């Protein structure tokens, strides 16, 4: 059985992106899903001086191992001021010091959601431009606008948006 990881680029305990990532991952048929939480990976703010003094933290290695041992990645990025959250960027920076191609070519369903109408479009654009340089294999993508209006009780309630997500999930599944 294939094994995928699902996580949000957020450390919010009530992350709307984590809710979306879990929902999407559970739409993938015949896979084992591991839901990762960035709160479980304690990392100091990256800096070259810190790396030279103390090396790369074990939690950065552990997260990278999760990526490398998976068959695919479901990631929903939270957007802060039009870019990655600090916690995600910090993890990304630490992992890239271990392995430049940190995404390891794994098929990725890349998503974002927000409470507003753009649905995390800015952070998605940044990731789509950046991740391929780091071994990213984005095979499907999805943006959910107006999370509060379109997601309830653990699922997307807009039929059109849900159909679009299912279409993207099927593309992702074929790439596994």
C-alpha positions in Angstrom: 0.0 0.0 0.0 1.2 3.5 -0.8 2.0 5.9 2.0 1.4 9.6 1.8 2.0 12.5 4.2 -0.4 15.3 4.7 0.4 18.6 6.5 -0.2 22.3 6.6 2.4 25.0 6.4 1.1 26.4 9.7 1.5 25.9 13.4 -2.0 27.1 14.3 -3.7 24.5 16.4 -7.0 25.3 14.5 -5.3 25.6 11.1 -7.8 25.8 8.3 -5.0 24.6 6.0 -4.5 21.5 8.1 -8.3 20.8 7.9 -8.1 21.1 4.1 -5.0 18.9 3.9 -6.6 16.2 6.0 -9.8 16.3 3.9 -7.9 16.1 0.6 -5.6 13.3 1.8 -8.6 11.2 2.9 -10.0 11.5 -0.6 -7.0 9.6 -2.0 -8.0 5.9 -2.4 -6.0 2.9 -1.2 -3.2 4.8 0.6 -2.0 5.1 4.2 -2.1 8.7 5.4 0.3 10.1 8.0 -0.8 13.6 9.2 2.1 15.6 10.3 1.9 18.7 12.6 4.6 21.3 12.4 4.2 21.8 16.2 5.8 18.4 16.7 9.0 19.6 15.1 10.8 22.1 17.3 13.3 24.1 15.4 15.2 27.3 16.2 15.2 30.1 13.7 17.6 29.1 11.0 20.9 31.0 10.8 24.3 30.0 9.4 26.1 30.8 12.7 23.7 28.6 14.6 24.2 25.8 12.1 27.9 26.1 12.3 27.8 26.1 16.1 25.3 23.4 16.8 24.6 21.6 13.5 21.3 20.8 12.0 18.5 19.9 14.6 17.3 16.4 14.8 13.7 17.5 14.1 14.7 18.8 10.7 16.2 15.4 9.9 13.0 13.7 11.2 10.7 15.7 9.0 12.9 15.2 5.9 12.8 11.5 6.6 9.0 11.6 6.5 9.1 13.2 3.1 11.7 10.8 1.8 9.9 7.7 3.0 6.6 8.7 1.6 5.1 8.0 -1.9 3.5 11.4 -2.1 2.8 14.7 -0.3 -0.4 16.6 0.3 0.5 20.1 1.5 -1.7 23.1 2.1 0.2 26.3 2.7 -1.1 29.0 5.0 -0.4 32.5 3.8 1.0 35.3 6.1 1.4 38.6 4.4 1.3 37.0 1.0 4.1 34.5 1.7 4.9 31.3 3.6 4.4 31.3 7.4 7.5 31.7 9.4 7.3 28.2 10.8 7.1 26.6 7.3 9.9 28.8 5.9 12.1 27.9 8.8 11.5 24.2 8.4 12.1 24.5 4.6 15.4 26.3 5.3 16.6 23.8 7.8 15.7 20.8 5.5 17.3 22.4 2.5 20.6 22.5 4.4 20.4 18.7 4.7 19.2 18.0 1.1 18.8 20.7 -1.5 16.3 18.6 -3.4 14.3 18.1 -0.2 11.0 17.2 -1.9 12.8 14.3 -3.5 10.6 14.3 -6.6 7.6 13.0 -4.7 4.3 13.7 -6.4 2.7 16.6 -4.6 -0.8 18.0 -4.3 -0.2 21.6 -3.4 -3.0 23.6 -1.9 -3.9 26.7 0.0 -6.9 28.2 1.6 -7.8 31.4 3.3 -10.8 33.2 4.7 -10.6 35.6 1.7 -11.5 35.4 -1.9 -7.9 34.7 -3.2 -7.6 31.4 -1.3 -3.9 31.7 -0.7 -3.1 32.5 -4.3 0.1 34.5 -3.5 1.7 31.7 -1.4 0.7 29.1 -4.0 2.5 31.2 -6.7 5.6 31.5 -4.6 5.7 27.7 -4.0 5.0 26.8 -7.6 8.0 28.9 -8.6 10.3 27.8 -5.8 9.6 24.1 -5.1 10.8 22.7 -8.4 14.3 24.0 -7.6 14.1 21.8 -4.5 13.0 18.6 -6.1 9.3 19.5 -6.1 7.0 17.6 -8.4 3.8 19.5 -8.2 1.3 17.3 -10.1 -1.9 18.9 -8.9 -3.0 22.1 -7.2 -6.0 23.5 -5.5 -7.0 26.8 -3.9 -10.1 27.1 -1.7 -11.4 30.7 -1.3 -13.6 31.8 1.5 -12.9 28.9 3.8 -15.5 29.9 6.3 -18.2 29.8 3.7 -17.0 26.8 1.7 -15.9 24.3 4.4 -17.9 22.9 7.2 -17.9 19.7 9.3 -14.7 18.5 7.9 -15.5 18.8 4.2 -16.0 21.3 1.3 -19.6 22.1 1.0 -19.5 23.9 -2.3 -20.3 21.2 -5.0 -18.3 23.0 -7.7 -15.2 23.5 -5.5 -15.4 20.0 -4.1 -15.6 18.6 -7.7 -12.5 20.6 -8.6 -10.6 19.2 -5.6 -11.7 15.6 -6.4 -10.4 16.2 -10.0 -7.0 17.3 -8.6 -6.9 14.5 -6.1 -7.4 12.0 -8.9 -4.5 13.5 -10.9 -2.4 13.3 -7.8 -3.4 9.7 -7.2 -2.5 8.7 -10.7 1.0 10.1 -10.2 1.6 8.0 -7.0 
